Amino acid sequence: MSRRQLMKWAGGMLGTATLGSAATVALTSGTASATVAASSKFDLTAASSELLREIGLQDVRVMQSFSFDNTNKHIYTVGLVQASRQLPGESRQYTGDERSANGDLVVTRLDLTGAEIGRMYLKGFGHGVAIAAEPSGNSAYLWTETDAVASTDANNVTNGWGSKLARFKFVNGAVLNTGSSQLTKYSPVSGADRTTVAIDPVNSRLAVRYRLNGTFMFSLYDLAAFKSGTFTPLATVTQPTGAAYSDFQGFTSLGQYLYMIDGNAYTYANNTTTTPTNPDGNTYITRIDWNTGSVSDRQLTKAAQSLYYREPEGLAIQIPDTSNMAACRLVMGFASENSATDTDKMASFYYKSSLI
């Protein structure tokens, strides 16, 4: 166990699991109308700025995604539970592979200085591809995938992927199972799996990514209507694919446009040097028009270029001053390590704020 892991254990006492029957919202079918009002868009060619760099989270695995509670000035991150963590009610410690296969997640709440101010554990939820924060009083409701289904890929790696969406109040120190009465579950697209979610905080909309008949899709919904169980999308688009696209790493939405990030971690010769073999990386941000489904722009980003390891992990919209909702940021997340021998992951956040 690393030094950072030992430090986490020292303060890692958590509340007991909340059990019970989860509420499920019934499906109301609808068809895409593609009537998203025209809006400005982020200039993907503009320079990026640093928000936070190399922040330690509750557990030491990769941050998979993040979201902003812009009202309370909090950041919520989500990742897989680290190896050897034993949660309340568990009879033993579990390996990282076991946590991945089961879809066990850890949520860390940060303030805008990067200080940890809360954490939760979610057992059996998924891979943490996306998380969304919906402010409520001095806390937030979180949206995540849930009801993980294990799948083994071509590299014989098994991960749990969420088959539904869940909404629940953040409670510091809590451990939730998928059957918890604290959850409200949603299944917006019949027959879909790999379901994840992001929030457009300016327009109060929910963007949902899902896989249907082997194809990844995105649908955009009015947030209030979605919570009531009316799943009539404002627009539905197909995720771009092809040789130009690498590993999908997250998405978000603002106005007329959907944004996604893809790419991989740096590679190093013999895993010992500090200079990557691909110093420009392969992290791209793609902008997609909700009304047409077409790629509006796609640009390589060199944000956080000097990080060791540097893997893109998530996108989210930040509103630094909620009295000026038009002044938004498109924030990118990155995971990093100290070195080839100190591989505890840290989180960094960089943003673009130029709208055109």
Salt bridges, closest charged atoms under 4 A:
GLU54 OE1 - ARG53 NE 3.73
ASP59 OD1 - ARG85 NH2 2.72
GLU90 OE1 - ARG99 NH2 2.76
GLU90 OE2 - LYS123 NZ 2.98
GLU98 OE2 - ARG92 NH2 2.86
ASP104 OD2 - ARG99 NH1 2.93
GLU116 OE1 - LYS8 NZ 3.15
GLU134 OE1 - ARG167 NE 2.90
GLU134 OE2 - LYS227 NZ 2.56
ASP147 OD2 - LYS164 NZ 3.71
ASP147 OD1 - LYS185 NZ 2.74
ASP193 OD2 - ARG211 NH2 2.82
ASP262 OD1 - ARG298 NH1 2.80
ASP280 OD1 - LYS302 NZ 3.49
GLU337 OE2 - LYS345 NZ 2.91
